[in-house]
Amino acid sequence: MQNQDLVSLEKKLLEKQEKIDNEKEQLEKEKERLDELKDEYRQKLSKTSQMTADEAKKELLKETEDKETAALAKLIKEREEEAKITSDRKAREILVDSMRHGALNYIAEYTVSVVKIEDEDLKGRIIGKEGRNIRAFEQATGVDVDLDEEGVIRLSSFDQVRREVARRSLEILIKDTRIQPFRIEEIVSETRKEVEKIMLEEGEKLAHEVGVFNLPPELLSILGRFKFRTSYGQNLIVHTLEETKIGIHIASEIGADVNIVRLGCLFHDIGKVVEGEGSHVKLGVELLKRFNIPETIVNCVAEHHEDKPFSSVESIIVYISDSISGARPGARYEDVEEYGKRLKDMEEIAKKYDGVEDAYAFEAGRELRVIINPGKLDDAETTLVAQKIREEVSKSLAVPGEVKVTAIREFRAVSSESTP
């Protein structure tokens, strides 16, 4: 019995020893594997240790970028499409809302003043003995008087302020029984002072209505001339008020400087009521500089017909607002035949110069493209001809803004060989 117990104990010890040996063998194999991994990591660390911190960072960023490039590209494209759709919709909303804010009751005005009379005998009194009354009237007012049409007297003058003075004076004279040269001069003088007062009041009213205060009285009087000035049948006070309201709203919506836009819109057409040589843009810029108006506002006036590259977002807003007000249906009127004749005259002026093969008017007559014969004019002569054409067109024709003349001189040499 004792022997059996010893055999059993020995067997258990042998089994336990075998198990320990197996585990030891497994541990040795694990140790070898760990040594291999340790060598591998050591090699990697050795390689990494040769890189600077920046190099290691760039390597990491490169690996990340390679993995994420496709995802980023897809995300960027989706955001761009979303931004485009959103911006287009927002731009339309801003413009439509701005036009709604700027909409005004509008009545087209024309450049001929008409005074109606009930009695044709009045014309005889206006003419006077040997025409002395009508001569005195024309001399005092600076307008031409047309009495040919029955029931009306027409007054014409390029200066609408003069025409307004004449109209008011004539209406007073018709009611007055004393029509004689001295009385005519007296009434015209009084009426002129009255109109000047009206212009100051109208200028002040216009400025205050768009939120501009404390302007010099002289500048307000010039703005008041807008009441008696039209551009293609559109009254300048109405146009300026409408444009300024549109510009202010656009500037507010997109975060531009509202005050620069406000004054830029208010003054943009001021050159149209200033006497002098050159376009209304040039005259307006010169006037504003005399009053020491800030350059940012002067630039808005100088660039509102794209005569100069835009210098600010405010300048672009003034240009857009002017286009919206002037181009909307019903705002302006121009005889189609006169319009076509003016463009034709521009082309004919250019064609008469030697070396010009053809000419085409674009952009409502603001741009004239001239085709030059390269065999007749060189580059220097082409530049000189373009300058002469621009000067003659500006002097001879009434074109809004500066006239841009583009002379195209293209030399072509063609060589061809026929194949058998």
C-alpha positions in Angstrom: 0.0 0.0 0.0 2.8 2.3 0.8 4.6 1.5 -2.4 1.6 2.4 -4.5 1.4 5.8 -2.8 5.1 6.5 -3.6 4.6 5.5 -7.2 1.6 7.8 -7.5 3.5 10.7 -5.9 6.4 10.2 -8.2 4.1 10.2 -11.2 2.6 13.5 -10.1 6.0 15.0 -9.7 7.1 13.9 -13.1 4.0 15.4 -14.7 4.6 18.6 -12.8 8.2 18.7 -13.9 7.2 18.1 -17.5 4.7 20.9 -17.3 7.3 23.3 -15.8 9.7 22.3 -18.6 7.0 23.1 -21.3 6.3 26.4 -19.7 10.0 27.2 -19.5 10.3 26.3 -23.2 7.4 28.7 -24.0 9.0 31.4 -22.0 12.2 31.0 -23.9 10.4 31.3 -27.2 8.5 34.4 -26.0 11.8 35.9 -24.9 13.3 35.3 -28.3 10.3 37.0 -29.9 10.5 39.9 -27.6 14.2 40.2 -28.4 13.4 40.3 -32.1 10.8 43.1 -31.6 13.2 44.9 -29.4 15.8 44.8 -32.3 13.1 46.0 -34.7 12.1 48.9 -32.5 15.7 49.8 -31.9 16.3 50.0 -35.7 13.2 52.3 -36.0 14.3 54.4 -33.2 17.8 54.6 -34.7 16.2 55.8 -38.0 14.0 58.3 -36.2 16.9 59.6 -34.1 18.6 60.8 -37.3 15.6 63.2 -38.0 15.1 66.6 -36.5 11.8 67.5 -34.8 10.6 69.5 -37.8 11.5 66.6 -40.1 9.6 64.2 -37.9 6.6 66.6 -37.8 6.6 67.0 -41.6 6.8 63.2 -42.0 3.8 62.8 -39.7 1.8 65.5 -41.5 2.6 64.0 -44.9 1.3 60.6 -43.8 -1.9 62.2 -42.4 -2.3 64.4 -45.5 -2.0 61.4 -47.8 -4.7 59.6 -45.9 -7.1 62.5 -45.7 -6.5 64.3 -49.1 -9.5 62.6 -50.8 -11.8 63.3 -47.9 -10.7 66.9 -47.6 -11.1 67.5 -51.4 -14.6 66.2 -51.3 -15.5 68.3 -48.3 -14.0 71.5 -49.8 -15.9 70.9 -53.1 -19.2 70.5 -51.2 -18.6 73.7 -49.2 -17.7 75.6 -52.3 -20.9 74.6 -54.0 -22.9 75.4 -50.9 -21.2 78.8 -50.6 -21.8 79.6 -54.3 -25.5 78.8 -54.0 -25.9 80.7 -50.8 -24.0 83.8 -52.1 -25.9 83.9 -55.4 -29.2 83.8 -53.5 -28.1 86.3 -50.9 -26.8 88.7 -53.7 -30.2 88.5 -55.4 -32.0 89.2 -52.2 -29.9 92.2 -51.4 -30.3 93.8 -54.9 -34.1 93.1 -55.0 -34.5 94.5 -51.5 -32.4 97.5 -52.3 -34.4 98.3 -55.4 -37.6 98.0 -53.3 -36.2 100.5 -50.7 -35.2 102.9 -53.5 -38.4 102.8 -55.5 -40.0 106.3 -55.9 -42.9 107.7 -57.7 -41.5 108.8 -61.0 -42.7 111.1 -63.8 -40.5 111.5 -66.8 -39.3 115.0 -67.6 -38.2 116.5 -70.9 -35.9 119.4 -71.7 -38.4 121.8 -73.4 -40.3 124.2 -71.2 -43.8 125.1 -72.5 -46.0 128.0 -71.3 -49.7 127.8 -72.3 -51.6 130.9 -73.2 -55.3 131.4 -73.7 -55.2 134.5 -75.9 -53.1 134.6 -79.0 -53.0 138.4 -78.8 -50.6 138.0 -75.8 -47.9 137.0 -78.3 -48.1 140.4 -79.9 -47.6 142.1 -76.5 -44.7 139.7 -75.8 -43.1 140.5 -79.1 -43.5 144.3 -78.6 -43.0 147.1 -81.0 -40.4 146.0 -83.7 -39.7 143.0 -81.5 -38.0 145.0 -78.7 -39.8 143.1 -75.9 -38.9 139.6 -77.1 -35.3 140.7 -77.8 -35.1 142.1 -74.2 -36.6 138.9 -72.8 -34.1 136.6 -74.7 -31.2 138.8 -73.7 -32.2 138.9 -70.1 -32.9 135.2 -69.7 -30.5 133.7 -72.3 -33.1 131.5 -73.8 -34.7 131.2 -77.3 -38.4 131.9 -77.6 -40.6 130.1 -80.1 -44.0 131.6 -80.8 -44.9 129.6 -83.9 -47.2 127.0 -82.3 -50.7 128.1 -81.5 -51.7 128.2 -77.8 -48.2 127.8 -76.4 -44.9 129.5 -76.1 -41.8 127.3 -76.2 -38.6 128.2 -74.4 -35.4 126.4 -75.3 -31.9 126.5 -73.8 -29.2 124.0 -73.0 -29.1 125.5 -69.4 -32.3 124.3 -67.6 -31.9 126.8 -64.8 -32.1 129.6 -67.3 -35.1 128.0 -68.9 -36.8 127.8 -65.4 -36.1 131.5 -64.8 -37.5 132.3 -68.2 -40.6 130.2 -67.6 -41.4 131.7 -64.3 -40.7 135.2 -65.6 -42.9 134.8 -68.6 -45.8 133.5 -66.5 -45.5 136.7 -64.3 -45.3 138.9 -67.4 -48.4 137.3 -68.9 -50.4 138.3 -65.8 -48.8 141.8 -65.8 -50.2 144.5 -68.0 -46.8 146.2 -68.3 -44.7 144.3 -70.7 -41.7 146.5 -71.6 -37.9 146.0 -71.6 -37.3 147.7 -68.2 -40.1 145.7 -66.6 -38.9 142.5 -68.2 -35.3 143.0 -66.8 -36.7 143.7 -63.4 -38.9 140.6 -63.3 -36.2 138.4 -64.6 -33.8 139.7 -61.9 -36.3 139.0 -59.1 -37.1 135.6 -60.5 -33.5 134.7 -60.7 -33.0 135.4 -57.0 -36.2 133.4 -56.3 -34.9 130.4 -58.2 -31.5 130.6 -56.5 -33.3 130.5 -53.1 -35.4 127.5 -54.4 -32.2 125.7 -55.4 -30.6 126.2 -52.0 -33.8 124.9 -50.3 -34.0 121.9 -52.8 -30.4 121.1 -52.2 -30.8 121.1 -48.5 -34.0 119.0 -48.7 -32.2 116.4 -50.9 -29.2 116.2 -48.6 -31.3 115.9 -45.5 -33.6 113.3 -47.1 -30.6 111.0 -47.6 -29.1 111.8 -44.1 -26.4 114.3 -45.0 -26.1 117.5 -42.9 -23.8 120.5 -42.5 -22.8 120.8 -46.1 -21.6 124.3 -47.3 -24.4 126.5 -48.6 -22.7 126.8 -52.0 -22.5 123.1 -52.4 -26.2 122.8 -51.4 -27.1 125.3 -54.0 -25.3 123.3 -56.7 -27.1 120.2 -55.6 -30.4 122.1 -55.8 -29.8 122.6 -59.5 -30.7 118.9 -59.8 -34.3 120.0 -59.6 -34.0 121.7 -63.0 -31.7 119.1 -64.6 -32.7 115.9 -66.4 -30.6 113.1 -67.9 -32.4 111.3 -70.7 -35.7 112.5 -69.3 -34.9 111.4 -65.7 -34.9 114.2 -63.2 -31.6 114.3 -61.3 -33.1 114.8 -57.9 -35.3 111.8 -58.3 -32.5 109.7 -59.7 -30.0 110.8 -57.0 -32.5 110.1 -54.2 -33.4 106.7 -55.6 -29.8 105.7 -56.2 -28.7 106.8 -52.8 -31.4 104.8 -51.0 -30.4 101.8 -53.0 -26.7 102.3 -52.3 -27.2 102.8 -48.6 -29.2 99.6 -48.3 -26.6 97.5 -50.2 -23.8 98.9 -48.1 -25.7 98.1 -44.9 -26.3 94.5 -46.0 -22.8 93.7 -47.0 -21.0 95.6 -44.2 -19.5 98.4 -46.3 -18.9 102.0 -45.2 -22.5 103.5 -45.4 -21.4 107.1 -45.1 -18.9 106.9 -48.0 -21.6 105.3 -50.2 -24.1 107.8 -49.0 -22.0 110.8 -50.1 -20.6 109.1 -53.2 -24.2 108.5 -54.4 -25.3 112.0 -53.5 -22.4 113.7 -55.4 -22.0 111.2 -58.3 -23.7 113.4 -60.9 -22.9 116.8 -59.5 -20.6 117.5 -62.5 -23.8 117.6 -64.7 -24.8 120.9 -63.2 -21.3 122.5 -63.2 -20.2 124.7 -66.1 -16.8 123.8 -67.7 -15.0 121.7 -70.3 -14.8 117.9 -70.0 -17.2 115.1 -68.9 -19.5 115.5 -65.9 -17.2 113.0 -64.1 -14.2 115.2 -64.5 -16.1 118.4 -63.6 -17.6 116.7 -60.5 -14.2 115.5 -59.3 -12.7 118.9 -59.7 -15.6 120.6 -57.8 -15.4 118.2 -54.9 -11.7 118.6 -54.5 -12.2 122.4 -54.2 -14.5 121.7 -51.2 -11.9 119.3 -49.7 -14.2 116.3 -49.9 -12.4 113.1 -48.7 -10.6 111.2 -51.4 -12.6 108.0 -50.8 -15.8 109.9 -51.7 -14.1 111.7 -54.7 -13.0 108.3 -56.0 -16.6 107.0 -55.9 -17.5 109.9 -58.2 -14.5 109.4 -60.5 -15.2 105.7 -60.9 -19.0 105.5 -61.2 -18.8 105.3 -65.0 -15.7 102.9 -64.9 -13.5 105.7 -66.3 -11.0 104.5 -63.7 -10.5 101.0 -62.0 -12.5 100.6 -58.9 -10.5 101.5 -55.8 -12.9 100.3 -53.1 -16.0 98.2 -52.5 -17.9 101.5 -51.8 -17.0 102.7 -55.2 -18.4 99.5 -56.8 -21.7 100.0 -54.8 -22.1 103.5 -56.1 -21.6 102.2 -59.7 -24.1 99.4 -59.2 -26.7 101.7 -57.6 -26.4 104.2 -60.4 -26.9 101.4 -63.0 -29.9 100.0 -61.2 -31.6 103.5 -61.0 -30.7 104.5 -64.5 -31.3 101.2 -66.3 -34.6 100.2 -64.8 -37.6 100.2 -67.3 -39.2 103.6 -67.6 -36.5 105.6 -65.8 -35.0 107.2 -68.9 -36.0 108.0 -72.4 -33.9 108.6 -75.5 -35.2 108.9 -79.1 -34.2 105.7 -80.9 -33.3 107.5 -84.1 -31.1 110.0 -82.2 -29.5 107.2 -80.3 -28.6 105.4 -83.6 -27.5 108.6 -85.2 -25.1 109.4 -82.3 -23.4 106.0 -82.5 -23.2 106.3 -86.3 -21.6 109.7 -86.0 -19.0 108.3 -83.7 -18.0 105.6 -86.2 -17.9 108.1 -89.0 -15.6 110.5 -87.1 -13.2 107.6 -86.6 -13.4 106.4 -90.2 -12.3 109.7 -91.7 -8.8 109.4 -90.2 -6.2 108.0 -92.6 -5.2 104.5 -91.7 -8.5 103.6 -90.1 -10.1 100.6 -91.9 -13.3 100.4 -89.8 -14.8 101.5 -86.4 -17.5 100.1 -84.1 -19.3 101.8 -81.3 -20.1 99.8 -78.1 -21.4 100.3 -74.6 -24.0 102.9 -75.5 -21.3 105.0 -77.2 -18.9 104.9 -74.3 -16.4 102.7 -76.2 -15.2 103.0 -79.7 -13.1 100.2 -81.2 -11.0 101.3 -84.2 -9.5 98.8 -86.7 -6.1 100.1 -88.0 -4.4 99.2 -91.3 -0.9 98.0 -90.0 0.6 98.9 -93.4 -0.3 102.6 -93.1 0.3 103.3 -89.4 2.9 102.2 -86.9 2.4 101.8 -83.2 3.3 105.4 -82.3 1.0 106.8 -85.1 -1.8 104.4 -83.9 -1.6 105.9 -80.4 -1.7 109.4 -81.8 -4.8 108.7 -84.0 -6.7 107.1 -81.1 -6.1 110.2 -79.0 -7.3 112.5 -81.8 -10.4 110.5 -82.3 -11.2 110.5 -78.6 -10.8 114.3 -78.4 -13.0 114.9 -81.4 -15.8 112.6 -80.3 -15.8 114.1 -76.8 -16.1 117.6 -78.3 -18.5 116.8 -81.1 -21.0 114.5 -79.4 -22.9 114.3 -76.1 -21.7 111.0 -74.6 -22.2 110.2 -70.9 -18.8 109.7 -69.2 -15.4 109.5 -70.9 -15.2 108.0 -74.3 -12.8 105.0 -74.4 -11.1 104.5 -77.8 -9.5 101.2 -78.4 -7.3 101.1 -81.5 -6.5 97.6 -82.8 -3.5 97.2 -85.0 -2.9 93.6 -86.0 -0.3 92.4 -88.5 -0.8 89.0 -90.0 1.6 87.0 -92.2 0.2 83.8 -93.7 2.3 81.3 -95.6 0.7 78.2 -97.3 2.0 75.4 -99.5 -0.2 73.3 -101.7 0.2 69.6 -101.5 0.3 67.5 -104.7 
